[in-house]
Amino acid sequence: MDLKNRSDEFYMKEALKEARKALEKDEVPIGAVIVCHDRIVSRAHNLTETLTDVTAHAEMQAITAASAYLGGKYLNECTLYVTLEPCVMCAGATYWTQIGKIVFGAYDPKRGYSIYSASFLHPRTKVKGGVNEKECGAIISDFFHKKRENNQL
């Protein structure tokens, strides 16, 4: 899919499409896309329940798919768009990929990597937070609100 010179907001909407796929599967609705040279090279969403795997976060799935597609483990020319600020595990994975940029939607004041240390990211990784923040935050808040209402937490 060739998407020349699209905005961060455009790609975040693509990540939100993935979050909605997770929601349909009753997964925590977080979505991610990885873009390389104005082209989406991977799309993913949380699959922790589906795969019974605590590491199956949207970012981890997207990194694996992008690396396979591009034929290499380094993603320094890529941008990760994710609807929620990465956790420490996912931030650490982006460190090892040397991802060029991370753009996230909602901040995660409980589990986001930035509450612990920005050093989880590669020193050359650029970060932009708060893109489509309200929409990204709402889908997650609504999900957990409904879970609490149904006593599923």
C-alpha positions as CSV (number, residue, x, y, z in Angstrom):
1,M,0.0,0.0,0.0
2,D,1.7,3.2,-1.2
3,L,0.8,6.2,0.9
4,K,3.2,9.0,-0.1
5,N,3.7,11.9,2.4
6,R,0.8,11.0,4.7
7,S,0.6,12.7,8.1
8,D,1.1,11.2,11.5
9,E,-2.7,11.5,12.1
10,F,-3.3,9.5,8.9
11,Y,-1.1,6.6,10.1
12,M,-2.5,6.8,13.6
13,K,-6.0,6.3,12.1
14,E,-4.6,3.1,10.5
15,A,-3.4,2.0,13.9
16,L,-6.8,2.7,15.3
17,K,-8.3,0.3,12.7
18,E,-6.1,-2.3,14.1
19,A,-7.2,-1.4,17.7
20,R,-10.8,-2.0,16.6
21,K,-9.9,-5.4,15.3
22,A,-8.5,-6.2,18.7
23,L,-11.7,-5.0,20.3
24,E,-13.8,-7.3,18.1
25,K,-11.7,-10.2,19.6
26,D,-12.2,-8.9,23.1
27,E,-8.5,-8.1,23.3
28,V,-7.3,-4.9,24.9
29,P,-7.8,-2.5,21.9
30,I,-4.3,-1.4,21.0
31,G,-3.2,-1.3,17.4
32,A,0.0,-0.6,15.6
33,V,1.4,0.0,12.1
34,I,5.0,0.3,11.0
35,V,5.8,2.6,8.1
36,C,8.9,2.6,6.0
37,H,9.5,5.2,3.3
38,D,5.8,6.2,3.3
39,R,4.7,2.6,3.0
40,I,2.9,0.6,5.6
41,V,5.0,-2.6,6.0
42,S,3.1,-4.2,8.9
43,R,-0.2,-3.9,10.7
44,A,-0.9,-5.6,14.1
45,H,-3.1,-5.5,17.2
46,N,-3.0,-7.0,20.6
47,L,-3.3,-10.8,20.6
48,T,-2.4,-11.7,24.2
49,E,-5.7,-13.4,24.9
50,T,-6.0,-15.1,21.5
51,L,-2.4,-16.5,21.6
52,T,-2.3,-16.9,25.4
53,D,0.9,-15.0,25.3
54,V,1.7,-12.0,27.5
55,T,4.3,-10.8,25.0
56,A,1.8,-10.6,22.1
57,H,1.4,-6.8,22.3
58,A,0.5,-4.9,19.1
59,E,4.0,-3.4,18.9
60,M,5.7,-6.8,19.2
61,Q,3.5,-8.3,16.5
62,A,4.1,-5.3,14.3
63,I,7.9,-5.5,14.8
64,T,8.0,-9.2,14.0
65,A,5.9,-8.7,10.8
66,A,7.9,-5.6,9.6
67,S,11.3,-7.4,10.2
68,A,10.1,-10.4,8.2
69,Y,8.7,-8.2,5.4
70,L,11.9,-6.1,5.2
71,G,14.2,-9.0,5.6
72,G,16.2,-7.5,8.5
73,K,16.1,-7.0,12.2
74,Y,16.9,-3.2,12.2
75,L,14.1,-0.8,11.6
76,N,16.0,2.4,11.8
77,E,14.3,3.8,8.7
78,C,10.9,3.0,10.0
79,T,8.2,4.7,12.2
80,L,6.1,2.8,14.6
81,Y,2.6,4.2,15.1
82,V,0.8,2.7,18.1
83,T,-2.4,3.8,19.8
84,L,-1.0,3.6,23.4
85,E,2.4,4.6,24.7
86,P,4.6,1.5,24.7
87,C,5.2,-0.4,27.9
88,V,8.8,-1.2,29.1
89,M,8.8,-4.5,27.2
90,C,7.8,-3.0,23.9
91,A,10.1,0.0,24.3
92,G,13.0,-2.4,24.9
93,A,12.1,-4.3,21.8
94,T,12.2,-1.0,19.8
95,Y,15.6,-0.3,21.3
96,W,16.9,-3.5,19.8
97,T,15.4,-2.8,16.4
98,Q,16.9,0.7,16.5
99,I,13.5,2.0,15.3
100,G,13.8,5.5,13.8
101,K,10.7,7.0,15.3
102,I,7.8,6.1,17.6
103,V,4.5,8.0,17.3
104,F,1.9,7.1,19.9
105,G,-1.6,8.2,20.7
106,A,-2.6,8.1,24.3
107,Y,-0.1,8.3,27.2
108,D,-0.1,5.5,29.6
109,P,0.4,6.9,33.1
110,K,0.4,3.5,34.8
111,R,2.5,1.3,32.5
112,G,4.1,3.6,29.9
113,Y,7.9,3.3,29.5
114,S,8.3,7.1,30.0
115,I,7.3,6.9,33.7
116,Y,10.3,4.7,34.3
117,S,13.0,6.0,31.9
118,A,13.3,7.3,28.4
119,S,16.6,5.3,28.2
120,F,14.5,2.2,27.2
121,L,14.6,3.6,23.7
122,H,17.5,3.7,21.3
123,P,19.4,7.0,21.6
124,R,18.6,7.9,18.0
125,T,14.9,7.1,18.2
126,K,12.6,10.1,17.9
127,V,9.3,10.2,19.8
128,K,6.1,12.0,19.4
129,G,3.2,11.4,21.7
130,G,-0.4,12.5,21.9
131,V,-1.3,12.0,18.2
132,N,-5.1,11.5,18.0
133,E,-4.9,11.2,21.8
134,K,-8.6,11.5,22.6
135,E,-9.7,8.8,20.2
136,C,-6.9,6.5,21.1
137,G,-7.6,6.9,24.8
138,A,-11.3,6.6,24.5
139,I,-11.3,3.2,22.9
140,I,-9.2,1.8,25.7
141,S,-11.1,3.6,28.5
142,D,-14.4,2.4,27.1
143,F,-13.1,-1.2,26.9
144,F,-12.0,-1.3,30.6
145,H,-15.2,0.6,31.7
146,K,-17.4,-2.1,30.1
147,K,-15.2,-4.9,31.6
148,R,-15.6,-3.3,35.1
149,E,-19.4,-3.0,34.6
150,N,-19.6,-6.7,33.7
151,N,-17.3,-7.6,36.6
152,Q,-14.8,-9.2,34.2
153,L,-11.7,-7.5,35.8
